[in-house]
């Protein structure tokens, strides 16, 4: 099974990020993944036409999509464009959680957004996540969300990483069916780490990347190519690839 992950398009009327998204989709057309996960920050400033254009592009693909919101997204507009059936019906407080199962793997999408805030939080969603992980069939799973769960080392971005992490770590460490991996976005560059003893990844962005900057006086130059991830699940083993397009 091939899972493509695309994050942080940040499409707006005054940028070329939809064209950058087209480059990513063109590359994926050669790979033909089984499913695409969009891990948030699709547009900026509630750009309805941007959501509509992204939705139109996704309808042209031969694979399904899981769509999660990020801190720059408008969940009301997302519902208006994609419809209520695109997300889990048992979510509360307007959260856009999602679950997709295929080829012996369950993809769990957790809405980590906090209305009006750049940071994320899972505090109010741990009960839903526990139910999603607790299944009698013990199907292996991956967990996707927008906000990163481990420190990237980039000070300005770590200020807005996910909150409620103590509760999330307790839940994941005690779960009988722990996710094989956790994958997020938000940082606008590829980073690998660990959380609760589980491999954790930050996907590169479609929009221009942030620099590898750890608070020094000088900011290193940064590449300007769209990126994505490919997660490959075969014979019970998961590998994750960072791709620059």
N, C-alpha and C positions, 0 to 999 in steps of 0.2 A: 504494500500500500504506500502511495506517495502522497504526502500532505504538503501542499505549498502554503507558506505563511507570508503574507504581505502586510506591512504596517506603515502607518504615518504617511498617508498621501498628502494631507493638508492642502487639498485642492481649493483654490480661490480664483475669482475672476481675473486677478492681476498677476497670476503666476502660470508656469507651464507644467504644473505637477500632473495634470491629466495626461499630457503627452508623455511624461516620465512613466506613468502608470501603463500607458499603451506599450512602452518598451518592455516592461515587465511581462505584460500579457502576451506579447509577441514571443518572448523567450519561453514562457510556459506552454505556448502552443506546440513547441517542439518536444516538450517533455510529456505533456498530457497527464497532469496529476489526477488523482482520484477525487480530491477535494481541495478547496482553497479556504484558508482561514484569514480573514481580514481583522487584524487585532487593534483596530481603533484609530482615531484621529483621521477620519476620511476627508473631512472638509474643515474649513475655517469659517467662523462667524455665521454659522447657520445658513450656509449657501445651499438652498434647496435645489437649484439647477445642478449643482455639483453632485449631490446625492443621486439625482435623476440620471445624470450622465454615467456615473459609476454603475448604477443598477442596469442601465442599458448595455453597458459593456459586459457585465457579468451574465446577462441573459444570452449573450452570443457564445458563451463558452460551453464546452461539452462536459463540464463537471459542476457539482453543486458548490455553494459557498456558505460559510458560516461567518456572520457579520457581528462584530462586537464594537461597542462604542468606546471612545476615548474621551479625555477631558475637554477636547475642542469640539466634540460632537454635540448635536441636538437630538436627544432620544425621541422627542415628539415627531420631528421631521423624518427620522429614520423609520419610525413606525408607519408614517404616512406613505413613504415610498415603498417599503418592503412588505408591509402588512404584519399584523399581529402573529400570524402563523410562522413567521421566520424565527421565533424565539420560544423558549420554554414557557408553557402555560402555567406552570406551578410557581413561577417567580413572583415575589411580592414587591411592593413599593416601586413599581414601574421598572424594575431591573430587566435588562435585556440579556439574560443568561441563555445558553444554548447547549444542546447535547446532540451529537451525531455519531452514529454507530455504523461501521462497515468493516468487513474483512477482519473481524476479531479484535477490533480496537475501538474504544469509546473516546471521542473527543469532547471534552467538557470546556465550554466557554463561560467564563465568570466575568460579569459586569463589575468592574472595580471603580467606576466613575462616581464622583461626588459632585452634585449639582453646584455649579458656580466656583469650583475649586480646581487647581491644577494637580493637586495630589490625589491619590486614589485611596480607597479603603475597602477591605473585605469584611470588616467587623459585622455588618448587618447581613452578610450572605453566607456565613459559615454553616448555618443550619441547612440551607439549600445545598451547599457543596457536600456536606456530610451525607445527605440523602443520595446525591448523584454518585458518590463514591461507594456507598453501601448498597451493593446489589448481590443477589444470591448467585448470579452466574460468574461473579468475580472476573469480569472481562477487563483486560489491561486497558489503561487509560492514559491520556495526555491532558494536561491542564493548560488552558490558554487564558490570558487576561491582558489588559492594556498596560497597566503600571508594573514596573519591575519590582521584584521581591528581594533582590540582594543589592548591595551597594555597588554601583558602577565605578565609584571613585571620582566621578565628575561632580563637583560640589553643587553646582546650581541645579542639576538634574536630580541628584539624590535628595534634595530638599522636598521634591514632589513625588517621591516613590510611594509605593503602596503602604498604607497603614493597617493596623490590626494584624501585624505579622506574628506576634506572639501566639495569638489564638490560631492563626493559620498553621504555624509550625506544630503546635500541640495536636491539631487535628490530623495533619499529614503524618506525623510520627506515630500516632496511635492507630491510624487506619490500617485495616487488614489488606485492603486493596489500594496500595499507594500508587500515585501516578508514576509512569515511567520517566516523565520529564515535565518541566514547567517552561512555558514559552510566553514571552511578553514583547512589548515594544517600548514606546515613549522616549527612549534615550537617543534615538536617531543614529545609532551605530551598533554593529555587532559586538556582543560581549557574552562570555560564557562564565558561569559560576555554579554555586551549589546553594540549595535551600532545603532545610530539614533532611539533609542527606540525599537529596534528589538532584540530578543534573538540571540546571536552570539556564535558559538562554534568553538573550535580548536580541530581537530581530533588527536588522538594519532597516532604514527608512527608504520609502520611495522619494520623499523630498530630500533636498540636500542634507548631507550628514553633519553632525556636530563633531568638533575636533576631539582627539584624545588629549584631554586637558585635565590635569589634576590639581589645579589651583596655583600653578607657577606664574611668574610674571610674563613669560612668553607663551603665546598660544601656538602650538604647532600647526602647520598647514593641514588641510583636510581634503580628502578626495571628494568628487562631486558626481558620483555615479549612483543610480538607484540600486538598492539591494533588496534581497528577500532571503527566506530560508526554505529548504526542502528537508522534510523529515521523512525518513524511509523506514517502514516497519515491515520486516520480512522474517518469517520463521521465529517469531517471538523476540526479535532483536531490533532495537531502535537506534538509528544513526541520524545525526542532524548536520546539514551542510549550509554554510553561508555562501551566498552567490551574489556577485556584483554583475550588473547588466550594463 
